[in-house]
């Protein structure tokens, strides 16, 4: 879909399987079961509201069909955002995620996003 190479995302989500892909691994290609597919209207609205803080998402179709015993997979391509993942952020700090220090950091982040 995007050319180049592909490498699995180190920590997978509960609802999808994702790989970084492209000549410079600049995309995320994700597959999800039909019952867990993304709402393209919601992704579009999020991008309109939050701009570059939300990846551009395109639906690239599905693999399989509903007539079989298994759900089809829906495939998406997303622009890969620069920065640190939430998990990497948590692991790079000595405090647990629910500590006062982490709570203060989250408040600052959300205030910045809201501004």
C-alpha positions in Angstrom: 0.0 0.0 0.0 2.8 2.5 0.8 5.9 0.8 -0.5 9.2 0.5 1.2 9.6 -1.8 4.2 7.4 -2.8 7.1 8.1 -3.5 10.7 5.6 -4.5 13.4 4.8 -1.9 16.1 6.6 -3.1 19.2 3.5 -2.9 21.5 0.2 -3.8 19.8 -3.2 -2.5 20.8 -6.1 -4.6 21.9 -8.2 -3.9 18.9 -5.8 -3.9 16.0 -2.5 -5.1 14.4 -0.2 -2.4 13.3 3.1 -2.1 11.3 5.2 0.9 10.5 5.7 1.0 6.8 7.0 3.1 3.9 10.4 4.0 2.5 11.2 5.8 5.8 8.6 4.0 8.0 6.5 7.2 7.8 3.1 5.4 7.8 1.2 3.1 10.1 -0.7 0.4 8.3 -3.3 -1.1 10.6 -5.8 -4.0 10.3 -8.9 -4.3 12.5 -11.8 -6.8 12.7 -15.0 -5.5 11.2 -16.6 -5.2 14.6 -13.7 -2.9 15.7 -13.4 -0.8 12.5 -12.6 2.9 12.7 -15.4 5.4 12.1 -14.0 7.5 9.3 -16.3 10.4 10.1 -14.9 10.5 13.6 -11.3 10.4 12.4 -12.0 13.1 9.9 -13.6 15.3 12.5 -10.8 14.7 15.0 -8.3 15.8 12.3 -10.4 19.0 11.5 -10.5 19.9 15.2 -7.0 19.0 16.3 -5.1 19.4 13.0 -1.6 18.0 12.9 -2.0 16.4 16.4 -4.2 13.7 14.7 -2.9 11.4 11.9 -4.4 11.5 8.5 -6.3 8.2 8.1 -7.5 6.5 4.9 -9.6 3.3 4.6 -8.0 1.0 2.1 -10.7 -1.7 2.0 -11.2 -5.0 3.6 -9.7 -8.5 3.4 -12.3 -11.4 3.4 -16.1 -11.1 3.4 -19.0 -11.5 5.8 -20.2 -14.8 4.3 -17.5 -16.8 6.0 -17.3 -17.9 9.6 -14.8 -15.2 10.3 -15.0 -11.4 10.3 -13.3 -9.6 7.5 -10.3 -7.3 8.3 -10.5 -3.6 7.5 -7.2 -2.0 6.5 -6.2 1.6 7.2 -3.2 3.7 6.4 -2.3 6.5 8.7 0.4 9.2 8.7 2.9 8.5 11.5 3.1 11.3 14.0 6.5 12.3 15.3 7.1 12.2 19.1 7.2 9.7 21.9 4.4 7.2 22.5 2.5 7.3 25.7 4.0 3.9 26.8 7.5 5.1 26.1 6.8 8.2 28.1 5.6 6.2 31.0 8.5 3.8 30.9 11.1 6.6 30.7 10.0 8.1 34.0 10.5 6.5 37.4 7.1 7.4 38.7 4.0 5.2 38.2 1.3 6.5 35.8 -1.0 7.5 38.6 1.5 9.4 40.7 1.0 13.1 41.5 4.0 13.9 39.2 2.3 12.1 36.3 -1.0 13.7 37.0 0.6 17.2 36.9 2.3 16.3 33.6 -1.0 15.2 32.1 -2.8 18.3 33.3 -0.1 20.5 31.6 -0.4 18.4 28.4 -4.2 18.7 28.3 -4.0 22.4 29.0 -1.6 22.9 26.2 -3.7 20.9 23.8 -6.8 22.9 24.8 -5.0 26.2 24.2 
